[in-house]
Structure formats: structure tokens, C-alpha cells
Amino acid sequence: MISSDFLVVGGGIIGLTVAKKLKESFHGSRVVLLEKEPICGLHASGRNSGVLHAGFYYSANSLKARFSREGNRLMTQYCLDKNLRINKCGKLVVAKNENELSRLNDLLERGKANQVDLKKISKYETKEIEPRAKTFEYALFSPTTSSIDPNEAMGALKDDALKEGVEIHLSTEYVKREGKEILTNVGRFGYDFFVNAAGLYADKIALDFGFSKNYRILPFKGLYLYSNEMPGKLNAHIYPVPDPLYPFLGVHFTITVDGRLKIGPTAIPAFWREQYSGFENFEFKELAEITFRQFGLLAFSKFDFKKLAFEELKKYSKNRMTQLASELVSGVHSKQFTWGKAGIRAQLINLNKRTLEMDFVLEGDDSSLHILNAVSPGFTCAFPMADYVCDHIKKNANI
Ligand SMILES: Cc1cc2nc3c(=O)[nH]c(=O)nc-3n(C[C@H](O)[C@H](O)[C@H](O)COP(=O)(O)OP(=O)(O)OC[C@H]3O[C@@H](n4cnc5c(N)ncnc54)[C@H](O)[C@@H]3O)c2cc1C
């Protein structure tokens, strides 16, 4: 058996930054990280939009608001220090009609409350930033929203964690808990404190520790269409005004770190947790459980799951996606786009309230902590989230 002071499960951005921070904070401790895949970052952390969000979408009392602004600053600095590519293109949020102007103002207020640099600009100023952008009277401009390559950041963080002495065990899958030991596919690991950062499987693991009783993960698939236009065809990310009832931001234009354009991601309900395409990673038990939950939401959800599912399923059509994208930007033609690598959101549903959880959720006690609902902007928020986890452990752990 391999023993440890801290055992972290999950080699995504959250698990890596938490393991690294634990090693820095608890001198001389043994920190072991388990990842079921042969490399780190194979799931959400390596399959996202790569946007460093500014933090104006989230209500001021949320963890997302608390972590985004500082997370954006810290990840930007990390990329600069490590010579990783970053595209400081900024972002426009555009309105389609008069109704959306009041929601644009709400975002502006949230930005102010969260102390985020955000400007309300006229239609003409919008055109000066990006001539192809379409908006009704006003738009918002966020200068600190940028793009990085999440896989480059993951590679650098993994190297740093290893240098600092974190022991990373790849192809090592958490199977079950037996008291203060974890059984994996390759043997047993002991721990004094356990951190669950298992993304799409975080709820399952948390249940073994008596947590996540009130929550389950419902996977939502994010598909992207990549443009074949030359890099540099758009000056800023362009997003619609989001529907405040859902935690998703709507189909938008992202500029990648190398200046290419992509539209997406969708938020299509998936039928098993790692269903990236077709029957990939098919799990019958998950299909049964998730279909059951989706039917439950169709019948009883407190939000309009039927409308969400119906609208999202239509986005399997390239024409539908480009039609939505052309409401934001001129000169969009469906033949310019091809489907690219999909990502899946580990979105939590609250079983009692029958709602989607909007904020990060953490549950734990004096010997374990479970990071649930590490959805967007989880990548942006990773460094402050790791600080928060370490502070929580210092205050609550029995070590
Ligand atoms: C489509 C999409 C777009 C997004 N865009 C952005 C964005 O632009 N900006 C932003 O800030 N955020 C974005 N996000 C959110 C961001 O990607 C996530 O918040 C973040 O990656 C979550 O990291 P994680 O470490 O919790 O999860 P993951 O990266 O999924 O890592 C969890 C790890 O746990 C491992 N694991 C699971 N079960 C086990 C087990 N039993 N044993 C061992 N290991 C296990 C998995 O293999 C995985 O590597 C996006 C997400 C998606 C899906």
C-alpha cells in the first residue's frame, strides 16, 4: 500500500493546482495524485474554450465571482511567467434587441459589484473594436477576457507539480473507499486527508464518503465548429447576452490562442458521462441512470428543461449553429465551418430543488473534501480555488 498525507483524485486543472498548493503549504508532506487516464487533462480541462473569463456573469456573493477576477489575473501571470501563449483579445457582449438591453445593464452592475473592468459602449464604438459585430444600440466590452491554450497550461502545471514533489500516478483509477484506504485498479492508497477533484465522477466518489447526497452530475455536451478562415478575422470574442435561468453562456464566437475562430459550445444533454461522440466510452449503467434523471427533469424541473433540451438538440445541425452565430457577427457561412473536439460539462443538479446548481459546490469534513460542480469558469478560477481548498483544510482537517 502507498500511504500519503494528502491523496487527490483527478488530474484535471483542479486536482493539479490543489495538489501543487498542498505541497507548497504543508512542508514535508507527501502529496499523491491519482488520475485514471494515461495523461492529465484528457477531459474538461483539455477540452474547453480556453477563455480566461473576467468575472461579470456571477452574482457578487458567489464563489465564481470571488475567484474569477483573481483567477484571471493569476492565470494570466502564470502564462506570462512560463512563456505560454496568451491572446489578450478582449470580449464583446452584444444585444439582439431592446429586451436584452436591460440584461446587458444587469451584467454591467454585476461587473461593478465584482470589481471587474467592464465598459458599456455604443454601437459605433462596438464597430470600431470589431466591424463585423452586430448589436442593438449598446454592447459591453471586457478588456481582460483573453484566450490561452488549456493543454499548454496543463503541461506546465503538471511539470511544476512533479518538480515540487507531487507524486502523480497515471492510469490509476479510484474504485472504492475502505475506511482510510482507497482501492484502485492497481492497488491500495492510504491517506490522512482525501481531496476529490474527479470532474464528471466527483458525485459518485463523494457518495462513498457520505457526501453529494442531494446532488447528481448531469453531463452536458459542448460541441464546437471551427472556421477555416485565416487567423485574425475577428478582433474580440463575441458573446450573446446569456439567459439568466441557465448556467450556460449561449453559442458564441471564441478566438483561439492562435487567432482562429470557433463557435460553440453547445450544452446538449449527454446520455453518459464521457459520451464525446457516438458510442465512445459507452456505459450502460450510466445511460440508464442519466436517462432516468432527464425524464425526471422533463416532468418536474423548476426550470424549463424541455425547452433547454429541445433548443440544444437542434444545435447538432451545423446550419442551426451558424444561423445562431450569424445573429452576432456578419459574414458567417456554414460551409466555412467543421466540427472539432467536444467537451463535457460536469453540471450538478440539485435533487431536492430540481434545479441546475449555478455556483461551485464543495462538501467535506475533517478528513475529506469534495469539489462538485467545477463547471465554467473552473479553469480561470483554478488558482484561487486551490487556495480556498488549502485554507479549508488548514481550518477543518484533523491532521
Ligand atoms: C465545453 C466546455 C467549455 C469550457 N470553457 C471554459 C472556458 O472557456 N474557461 C474556463 O475557465 N472554463 C471553461 N470550462 C470549464 C473548465 O473546463 C472546468 O471547470 C475545469 O476543466 C474543471 O476541471 P476539473 O479538474 O474539475 O475536471 P476535469 O478536467 O474533468 O478533471 C477531472 C479528472 O478526474 C479524473 N477522474 C475521474 N474519475 C476518476 C477516478 N475514478 N479515478 C481517477 N481519476 C478520475 C478524470 O479522468 C479527469 O482527468 C469549460 C468546460 C467545458 C466542458
The ligand as a Gaussian input file, in Angstrom:
#p B3LYP/6-31G(d) Opt

LIG

0 1
 C      -17.149000      22.710000     -23.327000
 C      -16.507000      23.400000     -22.145000
 C      -16.033000      24.699000     -22.270000
 C      -15.452000      25.346000     -21.188000
 N      -14.901000      26.571000     -21.342000
 C      -14.238000      27.152000     -20.324000
 C      -13.563000      28.380000     -20.505000
 O      -13.515000      28.909000     -21.599000
 N      -12.956000      28.950000     -19.426000
 C      -12.973000      28.371000     -18.187000
 O      -12.439000      28.958000     -17.243000
 N      -13.586000      27.177000     -18.002000
 C      -14.193000      26.546000     -19.030000
 N      -14.791000      25.341000     -18.868000
 C      -14.788000      24.733000     -17.537000
 C      -13.472000      24.061000     -17.213000
 O      -13.000000      23.316000     -18.302000
 C      -13.683000      23.169000     -15.992000
 O      -14.247000      23.962000     -14.961000
 C      -12.414000      22.555000     -15.477000
 O      -11.675000      21.978000     -16.517000
 C      -12.754000      21.504000     -14.423000
 O      -11.563000      20.899000     -14.055000
 P      -11.582000      19.568000     -13.206000
 O      -10.173000      19.301000     -12.824000
 O      -12.589000      19.679000     -12.121000
 O      -12.192000      18.463000     -14.191000
 P      -11.511000      17.531000     -15.290000
 O      -10.620000      18.245000     -16.179000
 O      -12.640000      16.756000     -15.908000
 O      -10.628000      16.563000     -14.428000
 C      -11.151000      15.512000     -13.649000
 C      -10.182000      14.353000     -13.784000
 O      -10.582000      13.316000     -12.879000
 C      -10.289000      12.080000     -13.495000
 N      -11.082000      11.044000     -12.857000
 C      -12.437000      10.907000     -12.915000
 N      -12.802000       9.801000     -12.243000
 C      -11.678000       9.244000     -11.748000
 C      -11.408000       8.057000     -10.977000
 N      -12.388000       7.238000     -10.598000
 N      -10.109000       7.782000     -10.669000
 C       -9.094000       8.618000     -11.057000
 N       -9.298000       9.717000     -11.806000
 C      -10.565000      10.041000     -12.140000
 C      -10.646000      12.313000     -14.962000
 O      -10.024000      11.391000     -15.829000
 C      -10.190000      13.745000     -15.171000
 O       -8.891000      13.839000     -15.729000
 C      -15.372000      24.667000     -19.926000
 C      -15.826000      23.352000     -19.815000
 C      -16.373000      22.715000     -20.918000
 C      -16.828000      21.290000     -20.786000

